[in-house]
Amino acid sequence: MRLSEFWIAVRDEFGMSYGRSLTRDLVLGELGDLTADQAIEKGLPTRDVWLALCRASDVPENRWYGVGQVRKA
């Protein structure tokens, strides 16, 4: 997942305002207690960050690949 696809998925799933708050403020335990923004800054794969954000936010699994995004194997 490219960074641009990550932000599209965040916007589509959460809305831009709430999505930005989540990526900035929600601490993701599975990513070493980093926020999504911090994890991306540290170079973690954006797909891993997206999936951690989805799990932490109880996004249904059928939307983990982003609203309108094609699931890639």
C-alpha positions as CSV (number, residue, x, y, z in Angstrom):
1,M,0.0,0.0,0.0
2,R,1.4,3.3,-1.0
3,L,1.3,6.3,1.4
4,S,-1.2,8.0,-0.9
5,E,-3.5,4.9,-0.8
6,F,-3.2,4.9,3.0
7,W,-4.5,8.4,3.2
8,I,-7.3,7.7,0.7
9,A,-8.3,4.7,2.8
10,V,-8.2,6.8,6.0
11,R,-10.3,9.5,4.5
12,D,-12.8,7.1,3.0
13,E,-13.2,5.0,6.1
14,F,-13.1,7.7,8.8
15,G,-13.5,11.1,7.1
16,M,-10.5,13.4,6.9
17,S,-11.0,15.2,10.2
18,Y,-11.6,12.2,12.4
19,G,-9.1,10.1,10.4
20,R,-6.3,12.7,11.0
21,S,-7.2,12.7,14.7
22,L,-7.0,8.9,14.8
23,T,-3.6,8.7,13.0
24,R,-2.2,11.4,15.3
25,D,-3.7,10.4,18.7
26,L,-4.6,6.7,18.7
27,V,-1.7,4.6,20.2
28,L,-1.5,1.3,18.4
29,G,-0.1,-1.4,20.8
30,E,0.6,-3.9,18.0
31,L,3.0,-1.3,16.5
32,G,5.0,-0.8,19.7
33,D,2.7,1.8,21.2
34,L,3.2,4.2,18.3
35,T,0.5,6.3,16.6
36,A,-0.1,5.7,12.9
37,D,1.7,8.9,12.2
38,Q,4.8,7.9,14.3
39,A,4.8,4.4,12.7
40,I,4.8,5.8,9.2
41,E,7.5,8.3,10.2
42,K,9.7,5.4,11.5
43,G,9.3,3.7,8.2
44,L,6.9,0.9,9.1
45,P,5.0,-0.4,6.0
46,T,1.9,1.6,5.5
47,R,-0.2,-1.6,4.9
48,D,0.8,-2.8,8.4
49,V,-0.1,0.6,9.8
50,W,-3.5,0.6,8.0
51,L,-4.3,-2.9,9.2
52,A,-3.4,-2.1,12.8
53,L,-5.5,1.1,12.6
54,C,-8.4,-1.0,11.3
55,R,-8.1,-3.6,14.1
56,A,-7.8,-1.0,16.8
57,S,-10.8,0.9,15.5
58,D,-13.0,-2.2,15.0
59,V,-13.3,-1.7,11.2
60,P,-15.0,-4.7,9.7
61,E,-12.5,-7.0,8.0
62,N,-14.3,-6.7,4.7
63,R,-13.2,-3.0,4.7
64,W,-9.6,-3.5,5.9
65,Y,-8.2,-2.8,2.4
66,G,-9.8,0.6,2.2
67,V,-13.2,1.6,1.0
68,G,-13.4,1.0,-2.7
69,Q,-9.8,-0.5,-2.7
70,V,-9.1,-3.8,-4.3
71,R,-7.7,-6.5,-2.0
72,K,-4.2,-7.5,-3.1
73,A,-2.8,-10.9,-2.3
